[in-house]
Amino acid sequence: MARYTGPVCRLCRREGMKLFLKGQRCYTDKCAIEKRNFVPGEHGRNLRSKTIGYGLQLREKQKVKRIYGILEDQFHRYFERAARMKGITGELLLQFLERRLDNTVYRLGFASSRKQARQLVCHGHLLVNGQKVDIPSYLLKKGDEISIRPKSQKNAFILASLEEVTGRGVPAWLSLDRDNFKGTFLEIPRRDEIQLPIEESLIVELYSK
């Protein structure tokens, strides 16, 4: 599957905000946004014009895809699934994204970024309810337990990430048992609990055209 492999700081600069794609670095003054908050490229300083209409909707969709590390086809499938369900489509879309295993691994602090979390899942370091799951897009349900495989509990990246999460915190819909390398998906998050600068209504408007 095609996936962006270039400098991730360029993605943050393109969106004009921190997307937290580079782990702990994003929380320091080394973050590219702190130094060069303008669009990448030769003429970047002159391209931060006001975006309206379709462009605004498109940028919002691109921003969300980049935050969660998802490509267009899969993102569109999440939207179509949310649109078929009862409830607010935009909120349901964000709930699907938050329920992904790779996102939850990052939120719990087992990884310093969603990209690193995806790699840990793909390499078989994670268990869900005691069973190995190596699918990053696996959707968690209320009460699911996520844990680090015993052989992986000395992994240097995991240990470093657990140190970092102390300052970042764990969302209210998750609980972390740091000493036993496990966490629990307590409930599906409400929209007001997903504290990301996202205007999901713009994405709904874009796909509804």
C-alpha positions as CSV (number, residue, x, y, z in Angstrom):
1,M,0.0,0.0,0.0
2,A,1.3,3.5,-0.8
3,R,2.2,5.6,2.2
4,Y,3.9,8.9,2.7
5,T,7.5,8.4,3.7
6,G,8.9,11.9,3.4
7,P,9.6,14.5,6.2
8,V,6.5,14.6,8.4
9,C,7.2,18.1,9.6
10,R,6.4,19.3,6.1
11,L,2.8,18.0,6.7
12,C,2.4,20.0,9.8
13,R,3.7,23.1,8.1
14,R,1.3,22.5,5.2
15,E,-1.6,22.5,7.5
16,G,-0.3,25.4,9.6
17,M,-0.6,23.5,12.9
18,K,1.0,20.7,15.0
19,L,-0.3,17.3,14.0
20,F,1.9,15.5,16.5
21,L,3.5,13.2,14.0
22,K,7.0,13.1,15.4
23,G,6.5,12.0,19.0
24,Q,8.2,13.9,21.9
25,R,9.9,16.4,19.5
26,C,6.5,18.0,18.8
27,Y,6.2,19.0,22.4
28,T,9.6,20.9,22.4
29,D,10.9,24.1,20.8
30,K,12.6,21.9,18.1
31,C,9.2,21.5,16.4
32,A,9.2,22.8,12.9
33,I,6.0,24.8,13.5
34,E,7.9,26.8,16.2
35,K,10.6,27.8,13.7
36,R,9.0,27.8,10.2
37,N,5.2,28.1,10.4
38,F,4.7,28.6,6.7
39,V,3.9,26.4,3.7
40,P,6.9,24.3,2.5
41,G,8.5,25.2,-0.8
42,E,10.3,28.0,-2.5
43,H,7.3,30.4,-2.3
44,G,5.9,29.0,0.9
45,R,6.0,32.3,2.8
46,N,3.6,33.9,0.3
47,L,1.1,31.0,0.1
48,R,-0.7,31.3,3.5
49,S,-3.7,33.0,1.9
50,K,-7.3,32.7,3.2
51,T,-8.9,29.4,2.1
52,I,-12.6,29.3,1.5
53,G,-15.3,26.9,0.2
54,Y,-14.1,23.7,-1.3
55,G,-10.4,24.4,-0.4
56,L,-11.3,24.7,3.3
57,Q,-13.2,21.4,3.2
58,L,-10.4,19.7,1.4
59,R,-7.7,20.9,3.8
60,E,-9.8,19.7,6.8
61,K,-10.1,16.3,5.3
62,Q,-6.3,16.1,4.5
63,K,-5.5,17.3,8.0
64,V,-7.6,14.5,9.7
65,K,-6.1,11.9,7.3
66,R,-2.6,13.0,8.2
67,I,-3.3,13.1,12.0
68,Y,-4.5,9.5,12.0
69,G,-2.1,8.3,9.2
70,I,-4.9,7.0,6.9
71,L,-5.1,6.9,3.1
72,E,-8.1,8.2,1.0
73,D,-9.8,4.9,0.3
74,Q,-9.9,3.7,3.9
75,F,-10.9,7.1,5.1
76,H,-13.8,7.2,2.7
77,R,-14.9,3.8,3.8
78,Y,-15.0,5.0,7.4
79,F,-17.2,8.0,6.3
80,E,-19.6,5.8,4.3
81,R,-20.0,3.5,7.3
82,A,-20.6,6.4,9.6
83,A,-23.1,7.9,7.1
84,R,-25.2,4.7,7.2
85,M,-25.5,4.7,11.0
86,K,-27.9,6.6,13.2
87,G,-26.3,9.6,14.8
88,I,-24.1,12.5,13.8
89,T,-22.0,11.4,10.9
90,G,-19.0,13.6,11.7
91,E,-18.9,12.4,15.3
92,L,-19.3,8.8,14.3
93,L,-16.4,9.2,11.8
94,L,-14.1,10.5,14.6
95,Q,-15.1,7.7,16.9
96,F,-14.2,5.1,14.2
97,L,-10.7,6.7,13.9
98,E,-10.2,6.8,17.7
99,R,-11.3,3.1,18.0
100,R,-8.4,2.0,15.8
101,L,-5.9,-0.2,17.6
102,D,-2.9,1.8,16.4
103,N,-4.5,5.1,17.6
104,T,-5.3,3.5,21.0
105,V,-1.8,2.2,21.4
106,Y,-0.5,5.7,20.9
107,R,-3.1,7.2,23.2
108,L,-2.2,4.8,26.0
109,G,1.5,5.8,25.6
110,F,2.9,2.5,24.3
111,A,4.2,4.5,21.3
112,S,5.4,8.1,20.9
113,S,3.4,8.6,17.6
114,R,0.7,6.9,15.7
115,K,3.3,5.8,13.1
116,Q,5.3,4.1,15.7
117,A,2.2,2.5,17.1
118,R,1.3,1.1,13.7
119,Q,4.7,-0.4,13.5
120,L,4.4,-2.0,16.9
121,V,1.0,-3.5,16.0
122,C,2.3,-4.8,12.6
123,H,5.3,-6.5,14.3
124,G,3.1,-8.4,16.7
125,H,4.0,-6.7,19.9
126,L,0.3,-6.1,21.0
127,L,-2.4,-8.4,22.5
128,V,-6.1,-7.6,22.5
129,N,-7.9,-9.6,25.2
130,G,-4.9,-12.0,25.4
131,Q,-4.8,-12.7,21.6
132,K,-2.2,-11.3,19.2
133,V,-3.6,-8.7,16.8
134,D,-1.4,-7.3,14.1
135,I,-4.0,-5.3,12.2
136,P,-3.6,-1.5,12.9
137,S,-7.1,-0.8,11.8
138,Y,-8.7,-3.3,14.2
139,L,-11.6,-1.5,15.8
140,L,-11.8,-1.8,19.6
141,K,-15.0,-2.3,21.6
142,K,-16.0,-1.2,25.1
143,G,-14.2,-3.4,27.7
144,D,-11.4,-4.6,25.4
145,E,-8.0,-5.0,27.1
146,I,-4.8,-4.0,25.2
147,S,-1.5,-5.2,26.5
148,I,2.1,-5.6,25.5
149,R,3.3,-9.1,24.8
150,P,5.5,-10.3,27.7
151,K,8.5,-10.7,25.4
152,S,8.2,-7.1,24.2
153,Q,7.9,-5.4,27.6
154,K,11.6,-4.6,27.7
155,N,11.4,-2.9,24.3
156,A,13.4,0.4,24.6
157,F,10.9,2.3,22.4
158,I,7.9,1.2,24.5
159,L,9.7,2.0,27.8
160,A,10.7,5.5,26.5
161,S,7.1,6.2,25.3
162,L,5.6,5.2,28.7
163,E,7.9,7.8,30.3
164,E,6.7,10.5,27.9
165,V,3.0,9.7,28.4
166,T,3.2,11.0,32.0
167,G,3.3,14.6,30.7
168,R,0.9,14.0,27.8
169,G,-1.8,12.2,29.8
170,V,-4.2,9.4,28.9
171,P,-7.8,10.2,27.6
172,A,-10.8,9.7,29.8
173,W,-12.1,6.8,27.7
174,L,-9.0,4.7,28.4
175,S,-7.3,3.4,31.5
176,L,-3.6,2.6,31.7
177,D,-2.0,0.1,34.1
178,R,1.6,1.1,33.4
179,D,3.2,-1.4,35.8
180,N,1.6,-4.3,34.0
181,F,1.9,-2.9,30.4
182,K,-1.8,-2.9,29.7
183,G,-4.7,-0.6,29.2
184,T,-8.5,-0.9,28.8
185,F,-10.8,0.7,26.3
186,L,-13.5,1.8,28.8
187,E,-16.0,3.3,26.3
188,I,-16.4,4.9,22.9
189,P,-15.4,8.6,23.3
190,R,-17.9,11.4,23.1
191,R,-17.1,14.2,20.7
192,D,-16.3,16.7,23.5
193,E,-13.7,14.2,24.8
194,I,-11.8,14.1,21.5
195,Q,-9.8,17.3,22.0
196,L,-8.4,17.8,18.5
197,P,-8.8,21.0,16.4
198,I,-11.1,19.3,13.9
199,E,-14.2,20.7,12.2
200,E,-15.7,17.4,11.0
201,S,-18.7,19.1,9.6
202,L,-16.5,20.4,6.7
203,I,-15.6,16.8,5.9
204,V,-19.3,15.8,5.9
205,E,-20.0,18.7,3.6
206,L,-17.2,17.7,1.2
207,Y,-18.3,14.1,0.8
208,S,-22.0,15.0,0.6
209,K,-21.6,17.0,-2.6
